């Protein structure tokens, strides 16, 4: 899902009247790469990039892997040139060609993760590898090789080189750890095939994946169901709890709480704007009710992320945007319940909508539930310094929005004296709140630095 979002900007594939979900697309990509290569996935807007590919600007802006194939060499050359330029200094064309090259590489890696794109018959290749593996090990252990490798060892070497290259490019690891291995030592399918050199046989998971892909391509639901049942049993046995967590994450992704919250926050803002234009109190009541509903959906999404990650709410830039919006909405909801003027509701709707919109675009860069960087791998400091300083950011953001609303209403000549005082009090109180949490968060950050690096913050460029 996240890979498809990175590649095409969408979480589904639309090809004419047909729509594929992310998992169906991945299945097609692995089992029938030729068909997947014809799907219009790659979004290209830049006119210079279209010119580079020999295409004029036309109504459609999505192209397939197959259509882009003739331009691969030039795309790679231009992307390599753009790579040498600092990100912020790249031209529009350089950014576009670099992004396209990254998306093409991701597509290539994905279609070679569960099986080689040129395998044709995955089960036959797996069976052939099993025979070569057995013969090669016999020749090696019996000393038949001598100074010149036997035919079996040469074929085994060719398989080794093939799977080593596929393992290097594989994008994810669906094979659970073997008994006695660490819980995080999952392997790619090519990596499991390479493990056959150590075990002396092809692992049942690699064989099951080969059978599954062949059955899926042939449309044999019974055979693919048996293969998937074997893989599920292996995962349950070797990695208890992993499937349940995966299902929970899939449910979270399908529910899309932050996207739904974004839509609700927009409705809050529109109702609040209507309350400024109409004396009817129903608009203010609607704005307050929708703000409460938006905040509830936002809260459910935030808690679900925390449970899935086992981490405090702020772990990366994406979660920072989500959390800032949540704190701002909470503050606006509390102030709106106290004032009942529609002012805080308007600001809360704007804050929630804008932060979740930023998060939505940040999600297009890849996985939002990724592993922590080593320097951040501390739930204590993530839950104290990072959360506290982010609450300070959220308060500052909220205060800024209140101040902008004051300026906007004054400029339009619709700021009454009583309303102006109410906005002033909200802004001042929020600034005090933000200053307190920013101060505490900064002090905690200095203590964290002292514990991590043996000193408080200095003038190191990265710290700055």
C-alpha positions in Angstrom: 0.0 0.0 0.0 2.7 2.5 0.9 4.8 1.4 -2.1 1.9 1.9 -4.4 1.3 5.3 -2.9 4.9 6.3 -3.5 4.9 4.9 -7.1 1.5 6.3 -8.3 0.3 8.7 -5.6 -2.7 6.5 -5.0 -3.5 3.4 -2.8 -5.3 1.6 -5.7 -4.7 1.0 -9.4 -7.3 2.3 -11.9 -6.9 0.9 -15.4 -9.9 1.8 -17.5 -13.0 0.2 -15.8 -10.8 -2.1 -13.6 -9.7 -1.1 -10.1 -7.1 -3.2 -8.2 -6.5 -2.9 -4.5 -2.9 -2.7 -3.3 -2.6 -6.4 -2.4 -4.1 -7.6 -5.7 -1.7 -5.3 -7.6 1.2 -6.8 -5.7 0.0 -10.3 -6.5 -0.2 -9.4 -10.2 3.2 -7.7 -10.0 4.8 -10.9 -8.6 2.9 -13.6 -10.5 2.4 -11.9 -13.9 5.0 -9.1 -14.2 4.3 -8.6 -17.9 0.6 -7.7 -17.2 1.6 -5.4 -14.3 4.1 -3.7 -16.6 1.2 -2.5 -18.8 -0.7 -0.8 -16.0 -0.6 3.0 -16.2 1.1 3.7 -12.8 3.8 6.4 -13.1 2.5 9.9 -12.7 4.5 12.4 -14.8 3.6 16.2 -14.9 6.9 17.9 -15.7 6.9 19.0 -19.4 10.7 18.7 -19.7 10.6 15.2 -18.4 7.9 14.3 -20.9 10.1 15.8 -23.6 13.0 13.7 -22.5 10.8 10.6 -22.9 9.8 11.8 -26.4 6.2 12.5 -25.3 4.1 15.6 -25.8 1.8 16.9 -23.1 -1.5 15.2 -23.5 -4.7 14.6 -21.5 -3.3 11.6 -19.6 -0.4 11.9 -17.3 0.1 8.3 -16.2 2.3 5.9 -18.0 3.2 2.2 -17.7 6.5 0.6 -17.1 6.3 -0.8 -20.6 5.9 2.7 -22.1 8.8 4.1 -20.2 11.2 1.2 -21.0 12.8 2.9 -24.0 13.8 5.9 -21.9 15.3 4.0 -18.9 19.0 4.6 -19.9 18.4 8.4 -20.2 16.3 8.6 -17.1 19.1 6.8 -15.1 21.7 9.1 -16.6 19.8 12.2 -15.7 18.9 11.0 -12.3 22.6 10.2 -11.5 23.4 13.8 -12.5 20.6 15.1 -10.3 21.8 13.0 -7.4 25.1 15.0 -7.4 23.1 18.2 -6.7 21.9 19.1 -3.2 18.1 18.4 -2.8 17.2 22.1 -2.2 19.3 23.3 -5.1 17.7 20.9 -7.7 15.7 22.4 -10.6 12.1 21.3 -11.2 13.3 18.9 -13.9 16.1 17.4 -11.8 13.6 16.8 -8.9 11.1 15.2 -11.3 13.6 12.9 -13.0 15.2 11.9 -9.7 11.7 11.0 -8.3 10.8 9.0 -11.4 14.0 7.0 -11.2 13.4 6.2 -7.6 9.8 5.0 -8.3 11.0 2.9 -11.2 13.6 1.3 -9.0 11.0 0.5 -6.4 8.7 -1.1 -9.0 11.6 -3.2 -10.2 12.5 -4.3 -6.6 8.9 -5.2 -5.7 8.4 -7.4 -8.8 11.6 -9.4 -8.0 10.9 -9.8 -4.2 8.6 -12.9 -4.1 10.2 -14.5 -7.2 12.3 -13.6 -10.2 10.4 -11.7 -12.9 12.0 -14.0 -15.6 11.3 -17.3 -13.8 8.3 -18.2 -15.9 7.5 -21.3 -13.9 8.5 -20.6 -10.3 7.8 -24.2 -9.1 9.9 -25.7 -11.8 12.8 -23.4 -11.0 12.5 -24.2 -7.3 12.5 -28.0 -8.1 15.5 -27.6 -10.4 17.4 -25.7 -7.8 16.6 -28.4 -5.2 18.1 -31.1 -7.4 21.2 -29.0 -8.3 21.6 -28.2 -4.6 21.6 -31.9 -3.6 24.0 -32.9 -6.4 26.3 -29.9 -5.8 26.6 -30.6 -2.1 27.3 -34.3 -2.8 30.1 -33.4 -5.2 31.6 -30.9 -2.8 31.6 -33.1 0.3 32.8 -36.2 -1.7 35.8 -34.3 -3.0 34.8 -34.8 -6.7 35.3 -31.2 -7.5 39.1 -31.3 -7.2 40.7 -28.4 -9.0 38.0 -28.2 -11.6 34.4 -27.6 -10.5 31.9 -30.3 -11.6 28.9 -29.5 -13.7 26.6 -29.6 -10.7 28.8 -27.2 -8.8 28.9 -24.8 -11.8 25.1 -24.8 -12.0 24.9 -24.3 -8.2 27.2 -21.3 -8.5 25.0 -19.9 -11.2 21.9 -20.3 -8.9 23.9 -18.7 -6.0 24.8 -15.6 -8.1 21.2 -15.3 -9.3 19.7 -15.5 -5.8 22.4 -13.3 -4.3 21.5 -10.5 -6.8 17.8 -11.0 -6.2 18.3 -10.9 -2.4 20.2 -7.6 -2.8 17.3 -6.0 -4.6 14.4 -7.6 -2.6 12.3 -5.0 -1.0 10.6 -6.9 1.9 11.0 -10.1 3.8 8.0 -12.4 4.1 9.7 -15.5 5.4 9.6 -15.8 9.2 12.7 -16.6 11.3 13.6 -20.3 11.7 13.4 -21.9 15.1 16.2 -20.6 17.3 16.8 -17.4 15.3 16.1 -13.9 16.7 12.5 -12.6 16.3 13.5 -9.9 13.8 15.5 -12.1 11.4 12.9 -12.4 8.7 14.2 -13.3 5.2 13.3 -12.5 1.7 12.3 -15.4 -0.6 15.7 -15.2 -2.4 17.4 -15.1 1.0 15.5 -18.2 2.0 16.7 -20.0 -1.2 20.3 -19.0 -0.4 19.8 -20.5 3.1 19.4 -23.8 1.3 23.2 -23.9 1.0 23.4 -24.1 4.7 20.4 -26.4 5.3 21.1 -28.7 2.3 17.5 -28.3 1.0 15.1 -25.8 -0.3 13.0 -24.4 2.6 9.2 -25.1 2.6 8.4 -21.4 2.6 10.3 -20.7 -0.6 8.6 -23.7 -2.2 5.2 -22.5 -1.0 5.7 -19.0 -2.4 6.7 -20.5 -5.8 3.6 -22.7 -5.8 1.4 -19.7 -4.8 2.7 -17.5 -7.5 2.2 -20.1 -10.2 -1.3 -20.9 -9.0 -2.2 -17.2 -8.9 -1.0 -16.7 -12.4 -3.0 -19.7 -13.6 -6.1 -18.6 -11.7 -6.1 -21.8 -9.7 -7.7 -20.6 -6.4 -7.7 -24.0 -4.8 -3.9 -24.5 -5.3 -3.1 -20.9 -4.3 -5.3 -21.3 -1.2 -3.4 -24.4 -0.1 0.0 -22.6 -0.6 -1.2 -19.6 1.3 -2.5 -21.9 4.1 0.9 -23.4 4.4 2.6 -20.0 4.6 0.1 -18.8 7.2 0.7 -21.9 9.3 4.5 -21.3 9.1 4.1 -17.7 10.1 1.8 -18.6 13.1 4.3 -21.3 14.2 7.5 -19.3 13.8 6.3 -15.8 14.6 3.4 -15.9 17.0 1.4 -12.6 17.0 2.9 -11.3 13.7 -0.2 -12.1 11.6 -2.6 -10.6 14.2 -0.5 -7.4 14.2 -0.4 -7.4 10.4 -4.2 -7.7 10.3 -4.6 -4.9 12.8 -2.4 -2.6 10.6 -4.4 -3.6 7.5 -7.6 -2.7 9.3 -6.1 0.6 10.4 -5.0 1.4 6.8 -8.5 0.4 5.4 -10.2 2.6 8.0 -8.2 5.7 7.1 -9.0 7.6 10.3 -6.8 10.6 9.5 -8.2 11.0 6.0 -11.8 10.9 7.4 -10.7 13.3 10.1 -9.4 15.7 7.5 -12.8 15.7 5.7 -14.6 16.3 9.0 -12.2 19.2 10.0 -13.0 20.8 6.7 -16.7 20.6 7.5 -16.1 22.1 10.9 -14.3 25.1 9.3 -17.1 25.6 6.8 -19.8 25.5 9.5 -17.8 28.0 11.6 -17.5 30.3 8.6 -21.3 30.0 8.0 -21.8 31.0 11.7 -20.0 34.3 11.1 -22.2 35.1 8.2 -25.5 34.0 9.7 -27.0 34.9 13.1 -28.7 31.4 13.2 -27.0 29.6 16.2 -27.5 26.2 14.5 -24.2 26.7 12.6 -22.2 27.3 15.8 -23.8 24.2 17.4 -23.0 22.2 14.2 -19.4 23.4 14.2 -19.0 22.4 17.9 -20.6 18.9 17.3 -18.5 18.3 14.2 -15.3 19.4 16.0 -16.0 16.9 18.7 -16.6 14.2 16.1 -13.4 15.1 14.2 -11.4 15.1 17.4 -12.8 11.7 18.3 -11.8 10.1 15.0 -8.4 11.8 15.2 -7.9 10.4 18.7 -8.8 6.8 17.6 -6.3 7.0 14.8 -3.6 8.4 17.1 -4.2 5.7 19.7 -4.2 3.0 17.0 -0.8 4.1 15.7 0.6 4.1 19.2 -0.6 0.5 19.8 0.7 -0.7 16.4 4.1 0.8 17.0 4.3 0.3 20.7 5.7 3.9 20.9 4.6 7.3 22.1 2.7 9.4 19.6 5.6 11.3 18.0 8.3 9.2 16.3 8.8 10.9 12.9 7.8 14.0 10.8 4.5 12.4 9.8 3.4 11.6 13.3 4.5 15.1 14.4 2.0 16.6 12.0 -0.7 14.3 13.2 0.1 15.0 16.9 0.3 18.8 16.4 -3.1 18.8 14.8 -4.5 16.6 17.6 -3.3 19.0 20.4 -4.5 22.0 18.4 -7.9 20.5 18.0 -8.1 19.6 21.7 -7.3 23.1 22.7 -9.8 24.6 20.2 -12.5 22.2 21.4 -11.9 23.2 25.0 -12.0 26.9 24.2 -15.1 26.5 21.9 -17.0 24.7 24.7 -16.1 27.7 27.0 -16.9 30.6 24.6 -19.5 29.2 22.2 -18.7 31.9 19.6 -17.6 29.7 16.7 -14.1 31.4 16.8 -12.3 28.4 18.3 -14.2 26.0 16.1 -13.0 27.8 13.0 -9.4 27.7 14.2 -9.7 24.1 15.3 -11.1 23.1 11.9 -8.3 25.0 10.1 -5.6 23.5 12.4 -6.9 19.9 12.1 -7.4 20.1 8.3 -4.0 21.7 7.5 -2.0 19.4 9.7 -3.7 16.2 8.4 -3.3 17.5 4.9 0.4 17.9 5.5 0.5 14.4 7.0 -1.4 13.0 4.0 1.3 14.3 1.6 4.1 13.2 3.9 2.7 9.7 3.7 3.5 9.6 0.0 7.2 9.3 0.9 6.8 5.8 2.2 6.1 3.8 5.4 4.8 6.0 8.2 5.3 3.2 10.8 9.0 2.6 10.1 11.6 1.5 12.6 13.2 4.1 14.9 16.6 5.5 14.3 19.1 4.4 16.9 19.4 7.9 18.5 15.6 8.1 18.9 15.1 4.5 20.1 14.1 5.5 23.6 10.4 5.4 24.6 11.2 7.4 27.8 12.6 10.4 25.9 10.1 10.1 23.1 7.4 10.2 25.7 8.9 13.1 27.6 11.1 15.5 25.6 9.7 14.8 22.2 6.0 14.9 23.2 6.5 17.9 25.5 8.3 20.0 22.9 5.7 19.0 20.2 2.9 20.1 22.5 4.7 23.5 22.6 4.8 23.6 18.8 1.1 22.8 18.7 0.3 25.6 21.1 2.4 28.1 19.1 0.6 27.0 15.9 -2.8 27.4 17.5 -2.0 30.8 18.9 -0.8 31.9 15.4 -4.1 30.8 13.9 -6.1 32.8 16.5 -4.0 35.9 15.8 -4.5 35.5 12.1 -8.3 35.2 12.6 -8.2 38.4 14.6 -6.3 40.2 11.8 -8.7 38.7 9.1 -11.9 39.8 10.9 -10.4 43.2 11.6 -9.4 43.7 8.0 -13.0 42.7 6.9 -14.5 45.1 9.4 -16.3 42.3 11.2 -14.4 42.3 14.5 -16.7 43.5 17.3 -15.2 44.8 20.5 -16.3 41.9 22.6 -15.3 39.4 20.0 -11.9 41.1 19.7 -11.3 40.7 23.5 -12.3 37.1 23.3 -9.8 36.4 20.6 -7.2 38.3 22.5 -7.7 36.2 25.6 -7.6 33.0 23.6 -4.4 34.0 21.9 -2.7 35.2 25.1 -3.7 32.1 27.0 -2.5 29.8 24.2 0.8 31.6 23.9 1.4 31.1 27.7 0.5 27.4 27.4 2.9 27.1 24.4 5.7 28.9 26.1 5.5 26.7 29.2 5.7 23.4 27.3 8.4 24.7 24.9 10.5 25.7 27.9 10.1 22.4 29.7 10.6 20.5 26.4 13.9 22.4 25.7 15.2 21.7 29.2 14.4 17.9 28.8 16.1 18.0 25.4 19.3 19.3 27.0 19.1 16.6 29.7 18.7 13.9 27.0 21.7 15.3 25.1 23.7 15.1 28.3 22.8 11.5 28.9 23.4 10.5 25.2 26.5 12.5 24.4 27.9 13.3 27.8 27.2 17.1 27.5 24.4 19.5 27.0 23.7 21.0 23.6 26.6 22.8 21.9 27.3 24.4 18.6 27.5 21.2 16.5 25.9 21.9 13.1 23.6 18.8 13.3 22.3 19.8 16.8 21.6 23.3 15.5 
